[in-house]
Amino acid sequence: MINLLYILLAIPVLIGISVVRAVLCKKTPPAGRSFDDYSDEDLVYAKKLSEMIRYKTIAADAGGEQLQFDEFKKTLASLFPEFYSRAEEIGIDGAYLWKIKGAACDRPALILAHCDIVEAEGEWEFPPFDGVVKDGFIHGRGAFDNKGMLCAVLSAAERLLEQGFTPRHDIYVGSTQNEETSSAGVFRIRDYIEKNGIVLGSILDEGGAITCGVMPGIENDMAMVGLCEKGYIDIRFTAKGSGGHSSSPAKGNPLARVAAFINYIETKNVFKKRLTPTVRNMFHAVAPYMRFPHRLLLGNFWLYGGLLKVVLPKIDPYIRAMMQTTIVFTRCEGSSANNVIPTAASAVANIRNLPGESCEEVAAKLSNLATKFGLEAEVLSEKPASSETSAESEAVTALSGMIEQVFPGTIVTPYMATGASDCCRLDGLTGNIVRFSPLRVSGDELAAVHGDNERLGIAQLGLGVEFFRLYLQAH
């Protein structure tokens, strides 16, 4: 009875503390500026990206032609002659890798920006491989993902090298030809790094960007700096039976068992919600800029964490994806005829596992569940989740300062990348792996990646070049 009394007395005290903390942690969003005006120099960069878009650089294992990559490389040499004359080209099958010699060779930086793209299907306002520059945008497949970032890196290096620039440390620039498929190129880059005993100081790859409307109650742009990445697993679940004619169906139809399993996964919380250090730091970073109710909850995870784990995933699927291993079914197969009961039916699920959850334990859990429905599980492919780069690391702190300098008014926050990138294959080569494209895009422009009407603002490309000039000079 006394213990219950203590609890009842403690509740208003704890709530009062959380209210005080929410009031004191409030921050006024920094003043910003317009990012839509572009210069004549930005138009020069836009025309270079336009040339790069005109090559249909689809990975060979996705039906693309190597000739497109060969011609693309020749165009890069003509667009960035100073870079090509100063940088050492390292032969890597399935990737381009260049080295800019620095004053020192210890702890070099590696910048990745893949050049392969996905197919351009659907209805486009402008032809996807014409590289049309119009209405303040560069239009075409790969404008943002990820030739825009590659163009920004090479343009920045070109300008600096023309001025006699020598970096403080060696800088490697890599561009793979199969990031969208097998990632074979980045595996070979890893082999090269390990065989030559290169100890990297940092890696920068795509994965986060600058956009608006990501968090409720925040109108400022937000720079999502990816400090970790979810894993990737494909599993086929198969049910077998005796088959037969549809006119005399027996119990235990394989297709029905697969459907029951899918329904179970869709309606139950198979995986627990969990806050990784990166996601916890993300909420801590954004809470001071939010309205009071959000600030009260997100700024006091020590008290409201249990409630937030339940509520937040229901509010936004992206937040849910950062707090939980996700599974979604993408393909199903059954009988080849309308009047034949299948002897086997299957469904393929794609799983994105949180850092800290191994592919083996996730697959084992799903396999055990499948057994209860009479299904067999087969892992088709897997990629482990990455480690987590510390939000307090020197590399992240320095990068955040560059973002604030180039994009004033932008709120910088840690972020968990839910998609896949090349740098996940380089995990362990350095403790400073960051996933961030210094390109500002709207929500609609971000949604066009891998969809119709992909484009990148001319001004945004220019700001990306400005960012990389600072980044290269800092290394």
Residue pairs with C-beta under 8 A, 6 or more apart in sequence:
14 303
15 303
17 303
18 296
18 299
18 300
18 303
18 304
19 296
21 299
21 300
22 292
22 295
22 296
22 299
22 300
23 292
25 287
25 288
25 295
25 299
26 288
26 292
26 295
27 288
27 289
29 218
29 219
29 220
29 289
29 409
29 411
30 220
30 404
30 408
30 409
30 410
30 411
31 408
31 409
32 220
32 221
32 407
32 408
32 409
32 410
33 408
33 409
35 221
35 407
35 440
35 459
35 460
35 463
36 136
36 457
36 459
37 459
38 46
38 136
38 457
38 458
38 459
38 462
39 462
41 462
42 458
42 459
42 461
42 462
42 465
43 133
43 458
45 151
45 152
45 155
45 458
45 461
45 462
45 465
46 133
46 138
46 458
46 461
47 133
48 79
48 80
48 151
48 155
49 131
49 138
49 143
49 147
49 148
49 151
49 456
49 461
50 131
50 132
50 133
50 138
50 140
51 75
51 79
51 131
52 72
52 75
52 76
52 79
52 115
52 131
52 142
52 147
52 150
52 151
53 129
53 130
53 131
53 138
53 140
53 141
53 142
53 143
53 147
54 129
54 130
54 131
54 140
55 68
55 69
55 71
55 72
55 75
55 129
56 64
56 65
56 68
56 117
56 129
57 64
57 68
57 69
57 72
57 115
57 116
57 117
57 142
57 177
58 64
58 65
58 68
58 116
58 117
58 118
58 119
59 116
59 177
59 178
59 179
59 180
59 181
59 182
60 66
60 177
60 178
61 178
61 181
61 182
61 184
62 118
62 119
62 180
62 181
63 119
64 116
69 115
69 177
72 115
73 96
76 84
76 96
76 154
77 84
79 154
80 154
80 155
80 157
80 158
81 158
82 158
82 161
82 162
83 98
83 154
83 157
83 158
83 161
86 100
86 101
86 161
87 98
87 99
87 100
87 157
87 173
88 98
88 99
88 100
88 101
89 96
89 97
89 98
90 97
90 98
90 99
90 192
92 174
92 185
92 188
92 189
92 192
93 184
93 185
93 188
94 176
94 177
94 178
94 184
94 185
94 188
95 174
95 175
95 176
95 177
95 185
95 186
95 188
95 189
96 115
96 174
96 175
96 176
96 177
97 172
97 173
97 174
97 175
97 189
97 192
98 172
98 173
98 174
99 170
99 171
99 172
99 173
100 157
100 161
100 167
100 170
100 171
100 172
100 173
100 472
101 166
101 170
102 108
102 166
102 167
102 168
102 169
102 170
102 171
102 475
103 166
103 167
103 168
103 169
104 168
104 169
104 170
105 169
105 170
106 169
106 199
106 201
107 169
107 199
107 200
107 201
107 202
108 169
108 170
108 171
108 172
108 198
108 200
108 201
108 475
109 169
109 170
109 171
109 172
109 200
109 201
109 202
109 203
109 204
109 475
110 171
110 172
110 173
110 174
110 193
110 200
110 202
110 203
110 204
110 426
111 153
111 171
111 172
111 173
111 174
111 203
111 204
111 205
111 468
111 471
112 174
112 175
112 176
112 186
112 203
112 204
112 205
112 206
112 421
112 422
112 423
113 146
113 147
113 149
113 150
113 153
113 173
113 174
113 175
113 205
113 206
114 146
114 150
114 175
114 176
114 177
114 178
114 179
114 180
114 185
114 206
114 422
115 142
115 146
115 147
115 150
115 175
115 176
115 177
116 176
116 177
116 178
116 179
116 180
116 181
117 141
117 142
117 145
117 147
117 180
118 141
118 180
118 450
120 128
120 129
120 141
120 454
122 451
122 452
123 452
124 452
124 453
125 139
125 453
126 132
126 134
126 139
126 140
126 453
127 140
128 139
128 140
128 141
128 454
129 140
129 141
130 139
130 140
131 138
131 139
131 140
132 138
132 139
132 140
133 139
133 458
136 457
136 458
136 459
137 143
137 455
137 456
137 457
137 458
138 148
138 455
138 456
138 457
138 458
138 461
139 453
139 454
139 455
140 454
140 455
141 454
142 148
142 454
143 454
143 455
143 456
144 437
144 439
144 441
144 445
144 446
144 448
144 449
144 454
144 455
144 456
145 206
145 449
145 450
145 454
146 179
146 206
146 437
148 437
148 439
148 456
148 461
148 464
149 206
149 437
149 438
149 439
149 464
150 175
151 461
151 464
152 438
152 439
152 461
152 464
152 465
152 467
152 468
153 173
153 468
154 173
155 465
155 468
156 465
156 466
156 467
156 468
156 469
156 471
156 472
157 173
157 468
157 472
159 465
159 469
160 469
160 472
160 473
165 472
165 473
167 472
167 473
167 475
168 475
169 201
169 475
171 472
171 475
174 186
174 189
174 422
176 183
176 185
176 186
176 189
176 422
177 185
178 184
178 185
179 185
179 186
179 421
179 422
183 422
183 425
185 422
186 422
186 423
186 425
186 426
187 425
189 426
190 425
190 426
190 429
192 198
193 200
193 426
193 429
194 429
199 430
200 429
200 430
201 395
201 430
201 432
201 475
202 395
202 430
202 432
202 433
202 434
202 475
203 423
203 426
203 429
203 430
203 432
203 433
203 434
204 399
204 434
204 435
204 436
204 471
205 421
205 422
205 423
205 433
205 434
205 435
206 421
206 435
206 436
206 437
207 226
207 229
207 415
207 417
207 419
207 421
207 423
207 435
207 436
207 437
208 223
208 224
208 225
208 226
208 415
208 417
208 435
208 436
208 437
209 223
209 224
209 436
209 437
209 439
209 440
209 441
209 446
210 221
210 222
210 223
210 224
210 403
210 407
210 410
210 438
210 439
210 440
210 441
211 221
211 222
211 224
211 440
211 441
211 442
211 443
211 446
212 219
212 220
212 221
212 222
212 442
212 443
213 443
214 222
214 224
214 318
215 222
215 286
215 290
216 290
216 294
216 315
217 289
217 290
217 291
217 294
218 286
218 289
218 290
218 411
220 289
220 409
220 410
220 411
221 407
221 409
221 410
221 411
221 440
222 286
222 410
222 411
222 412
222 413
223 400
223 403
223 407
223 410
223 411
223 412
223 413
223 436
224 413
224 415
224 436
225 396
225 399
225 400
225 403
225 412
225 413
225 414
225 415
225 434
225 435
225 436
226 415
226 416
226 417
226 421
226 434
226 435
226 436
227 278
227 281
227 388
227 389
227 390
227 391
227 396
227 414
227 415
227 416
227 433
227 434
227 435
228 276
228 278
228 355
228 385
228 386
228 387
228 388
228 389
228 416
228 417
229 355
229 385
229 386
229 416
229 417
229 418
229 419
229 420
229 421
229 423
229 424
229 435
230 321
230 325
230 352
230 353
230 354
230 355
230 385
230 416
230 417
230 418
231 351
231 352
231 353
231 354
231 355
231 357
231 359
231 362
231 382
231 383
231 384
231 385
231 386
232 350
232 351
232 352
232 353
232 381
232 382
232 383
232 420
233 350
233 351
233 352
233 353
233 359
233 362
233 363
233 379
233 381
233 382
233 383
234 348
234 349
234 350
234 351
234 379
234 380
234 381
234 382
235 348
235 349
235 351
235 363
235 366
235 367
235 377
235 378
235 379
235 380
236 346
236 347
236 348
236 377
236 378
236 380
237 258
237 261
237 346
237 347
237 348
237 349
237 366
237 370
237 375
237 376
237 377
237 378
238 254
238 258
238 344
238 345
238 346
238 375
238 376
238 378
239 254
239 255
239 257
239 258
239 261
239 344
239 345
239 346
239 373
239 374
239 375
239 376
240 254
240 343
240 344
240 376
241 252
241 253
241 254
241 341
241 342
241 343
241 344
241 345
242 250
242 343
243 335
243 340
243 341
243 342
243 343
244 250
244 340
244 341
245 339
245 340
245 341
246 338
246 339
246 340
246 341
247 339
249 341
250 341
252 374
253 341
253 342
253 345
254 334
254 341
254 342
254 343
254 344
254 345
255 334
255 335
255 341
255 342
255 345
257 345
257 373
257 374
257 375
258 332
258 334
258 345
258 346
258 347
258 373
258 375
260 373
261 347
261 369
261 370
261 373
261 375
262 329
262 347
264 369
264 373
265 327
265 329
265 349
265 369
266 329
269 324
270 327
270 365
270 366
270 369
271 324
271 325
271 326
271 327
271 357
271 362
271 365
272 324
273 309
273 310
273 313
273 323
273 324
274 323
274 324
274 354
274 356
275 301
275 305
275 309
275 323
276 322
276 354
276 355
276 356
276 388
276 416
277 388
277 391
278 355
278 388
278 391
278 414
278 415
278 416
279 322
279 323
279 414
279 416
280 301
281 391
281 413
281 414
282 322
282 413
282 414
282 415
282 416
283 298
283 301
284 298
284 299
284 301
285 411
285 412
285 413
285 414
286 298
286 411
286 413
287 294
287 295
287 298
287 299
288 295
288 299
289 411
290 298
296 304
297 304
297 307
297 308
298 308
301 308
309 323
312 319
312 320
312 323
313 319
313 320
313 323
313 324
314 320
318 418
320 326
321 352
321 418
322 416
322 418
324 354
325 351
325 352
325 353
325 354
325 357
325 362
326 351
326 352
327 349
327 350
327 351
327 366
328 349
328 350
329 347
329 348
329 349
329 350
330 348
330 349
330 350
331 347
331 348
332 345
332 346
332 347
332 348
333 345
333 346
333 347
334 342
334 345
335 341
335 342
335 345
348 380
349 366
351 362
351 366
352 418
353 359
353 362
353 385
354 385
355 385
355 386
355 387
355 388
355 416
356 385
357 385
358 384
359 379
359 382
359 383
359 384
363 377
363 379
363 382
366 377
367 377
370 376
370 377
383 420
383 424
383 425
384 424
384 427
385 424
386 423
386 424
386 427
386 433
387 427
387 428
387 431
387 433
389 395
389 396
389 431
389 432
389 433
389 434
390 396
390 431
391 414
393 431
393 432
394 432
395 432
395 434
396 414
396 432
396 434
398 474
399 434
399 436
399 471
400 412
402 467
402 470
402 471
402 474
403 410
403 412
403 438
403 467
404 410
404 412
405 470
406 438
406 463
406 466
406 467
406 470
407 438
407 440
407 463
407 467
415 435
417 435
421 435
423 433
423 435
426 433
427 433
437 464
438 463
438 464
438 467
438 468
438 471
439 456
439 460
439 461
439 463
439 464
440 457
440 460
440 463
441 456
441 457
441 460
445 454
445 455
445 456
445 457
448 454
448 455
